[in-house]
Amino acid sequence: MNSAKLNDWMHVLGIFAVVASLIFVGLEMRQSQRIALSAAYQARADSSMTLRMASLESETLQSAKAKVRQGMGLDQLTPKETIVLRERWNAQLVYLENMHYQYVSGFIPEEQWQSNRVELTSMLSRRPEWRRRMVDNCNLFRDSFCAEMRAATERIKSSD
C-alpha cells in the first residue's frame, strides 16, 4: 500500500472518529439535559412540599383556614390570621408564577401547567374579595402570569 492510499484511509478513519465523538457528545448532552430537568422537577416538588408542610406547622394559619372553610368572612379573622393567610396565599402565588415562568420557558410540560392552572383557578375562586385584590395587584408579577390570573378570573365568573 502506497503512502497516498494510507493517507486517504487515515483521513477517512479520522472523519469517522470525529463523527463518532460528535454522536457521543450529543448523547451525553441529551442525558445531561434529562438529568437537569429531573433535578428541577424534584426541586419544584421539594418547594411545594416545604410550603405545604409549613402550613401544617402554623396554628394561626390552620385557624384562619378553618374559619374560611366554615364560611366566615375575612373580616371575621383576627389581624394575625389575616396576615398569615395573606402571606400563605402570596407564597402560593409566587410558587405558581414560578411554575408559569418555567412552563413558558419550556422547562415543564403542558400537562404540569394544566394542573397548576387548576390550582390557580381554585385558589382565586375561594374568596372573591381577595381575588379582586390579587388581580388588581398582579403588576407585581410578569405580564403573562397576570394574563393567566385574569383568564382564571374569567373562568370563575363564567362558571358562576
C-alpha positions in Angstrom: 0.0 0.0 0.0 1.5 3.3 -1.0 1.6 6.3 1.3 -1.1 8.2 -0.6 -3.6 5.4 -0.1 -2.6 5.1 3.5 -3.0 8.8 4.0 -6.5 8.6 2.4 -7.5 5.8 4.8 -6.2 7.7 7.8 -8.3 10.7 6.7 -11.4 8.5 6.4 -10.7 7.0 9.8 -10.2 10.5 11.3 -13.6 11.6 9.8 -15.3 8.5 11.4 -13.7 9.3 14.7 -14.9 12.9 14.6 -18.4 11.8 13.7 -18.4 9.2 16.4 -17.2 11.7 19.0 -19.9 14.2 17.9 -22.6 11.5 18.3 -21.2 10.6 21.8 -21.2 14.3 22.8 -24.8 14.7 21.6 -25.9 11.7 23.6 -24.1 13.0 26.7 -25.8 16.4 26.3 -29.2 14.8 26.0 -28.6 12.8 29.1 -27.4 15.9 30.9 -30.5 17.8 29.9 -32.7 15.0 31.2 -30.9 14.9 34.5 -31.2 18.7 34.8 -34.9 18.6 34.1 -35.4 15.8 36.6 -33.4 17.8 39.2 -35.6 20.9 38.5 -38.7 18.8 38.8 -37.5 17.4 42.2 -36.7 21.0 43.4 -40.2 22.1 42.5 -41.7 19.2 44.3 -39.5 19.9 47.4 -40.5 23.6 47.3 -44.2 22.6 47.1 -43.9 20.2 50.0 -42.0 22.7 52.1 -44.7 25.3 51.5 -47.4 22.7 52.4 -45.6 21.4 55.5 -45.0 24.9 56.8 -48.8 25.5 56.5 -49.4 22.5 58.8 -47.0 23.8 61.4 -48.7 27.2 61.8 -51.6 27.1 64.3 -52.6 30.6 63.2 -52.8 29.6 59.6 -54.8 26.5 60.4 -57.2 28.6 62.5 -57.6 31.1 59.6 -58.1 28.3 57.0 -60.7 26.6 59.3 -62.7 29.8 59.6 -62.6 30.5 55.9 -63.8 26.9 55.2 -66.6 27.4 57.6 -67.8 30.3 55.5 -66.6 33.1 57.8 -65.7 36.3 56.0 -62.2 37.6 56.1 -63.3 40.4 58.3 -64.0 37.8 61.0 -60.4 36.7 61.1 -58.0 38.2 63.7 -55.4 40.6 62.3 -52.7 38.0 62.8 -54.8 35.3 61.0 -55.4 37.7 58.1 -51.7 38.5 57.8 -50.7 34.8 57.9 -53.4 33.7 55.5 -52.5 36.5 53.1 -48.8 35.7 53.2 -49.6 32.0 52.6 -51.6 33.0 49.5 -48.8 35.3 48.4 -46.3 32.5 48.7 -48.6 30.2 46.7 -48.9 32.9 44.0 -45.2 33.3 43.8 -44.8 29.5 43.5 -47.5 29.4 40.7 -45.9 32.3 39.0 -42.6 30.5 39.0 -44.2 27.4 37.6 -45.8 29.5 34.9 -42.4 31.0 34.0 -40.9 27.5 33.8 -43.8 26.5 31.6 -43.5 29.3 29.1 -39.7 28.8 29.1 -40.2 25.2 28.1 -39.0 23.5 31.3 -42.2 21.9 32.3 -44.8 20.1 30.1 -48.3 21.3 29.2 -49.7 18.6 31.5 -48.0 20.0 34.6 -49.0 23.6 33.8 -52.6 22.4 33.3 -52.5 21.0 36.9 -51.1 24.3 38.1 -53.8 26.3 36.2 -56.5 24.3 38.0 -54.7 25.1 41.3 -54.6 28.8 40.4 -58.3 28.9 39.4 -59.2 27.1 42.6 -57.2 29.5 44.7 -58.7 32.5 43.1 -62.2 31.2 43.4 -62.1 30.8 47.2 -62.6 34.4 48.3 -64.0 36.9 45.7 -62.8 39.9 47.7 -59.2 38.6 47.8 -59.4 37.6 44.1 -60.1 41.2 43.2 -57.2 42.3 45.4 -54.9 39.7 43.9 -55.8 40.6 40.3 -55.7 44.3 41.0 -52.2 43.9 42.3 -50.9 41.4 39.8 -48.5 44.0 38.4 -46.1 42.5 41.0 -45.8 39.6 38.6 -44.9 39.1 34.9 -47.5 40.3 32.4 -48.1 36.7 31.1 -48.8 35.5 34.6 -51.2 38.4 35.2 -53.0 37.4 31.9 -53.3 33.8 33.4 -54.8 35.3 36.6 -57.3 37.3 34.6 -58.2 34.3 32.5 -58.7 32.3 35.6 -61.0 35.0 36.9 -63.0 34.9 33.7 -63.3 31.1 34.0 -64.6 31.6 37.6 -67.1 34.3 36.5 -68.4 32.2 33.6 -69.0 29.2 35.9 -70.9 31.2 38.5 
